[in-house]
Amino acid sequence: MTPQAKARPKKLILLAEDEEHIAKLISFKLTREGFEVVIAKNGQEATDMLLLRPWSLLILDVMMPLKDGMQVLKEVRATPALKETPVLMLTAKSFQQDMASAAELGATQFLKKPFEPSHLALTVRHLIEGGES
Amino acid sequence: MTTLASESEWETDPELKAMRQNFVASLEARWQAIEAALPELSAGGDRFQAELVRVAAAAHKLAGVAETYGFPTLTRACGAFEDWYGRKSIGHDPSLACAAAKYLVVVLKSCSKAGKDVPSQAQDPVLMALEAGE
């Protein structure tokens, strides 16, 4: 990595996931990939953090306590500063149904749990860096 | 297997190893919580539905995380429970609910005790019943 690359600020990811073990593992993997990851333990925490930092990506679990991922997504897209921020939804068994609902609300992409490590990293890289020249 | 790390990484990377140990340590509380629901599930009384929803939610969460940590048997068992539960909104058979929850406890206990994934018998009757949609 060049000194310039090392000096570049890390891309920020807000991960909203209430399952502690999967949150830690995703954070660990993406941190090793060079991103800075902040974890919100539920949908309300995620909402409270939305305007605190300049997020490059929001990763939202669909099923969370207090406020679910769909509600957070709705609020994200209703916030002018976040209208274009990429949002990756983590879905589980009801994948097709979740996907259709989330797509209507403006989710950028979806990942079904459990997922491949390389797939997660590639998906995140594509969402954050894919559009950059 | 859709795990977030290869088997050798889990063993050789100290941070991953610690995370997996924490996950294994969490299995005891998970099976104890499901086991605590068994009397109400078996009785099929006023608290049956609330306890069934609680167990289904626990199964859902575990299904999403277990295989990621290298426990596909747990994901399969929890996924089968979820699928069975999701076929109806109400009117689940208490005896099958109890058998299904007991099966989850057995699988969780095995993996917890072994500290690793313990494959189910291919012809496990409860698993087959759940997956067949009975």
Interface residues (C-beta under 8 A of the other chain):
Chain A: D18 E19 E20 H21 I22 K24 L25 I26 F28 K29 M63 L90 A92 K93 S94 K113 P114 F115 E116 P117 L120
Chain B: T2 T3 L4 A5 E15 L16 M19 N22 F23 S26 H60 K61 A63 G64 V65 A66 E67 T68 Y69 T75 G79 E82 D83 G86
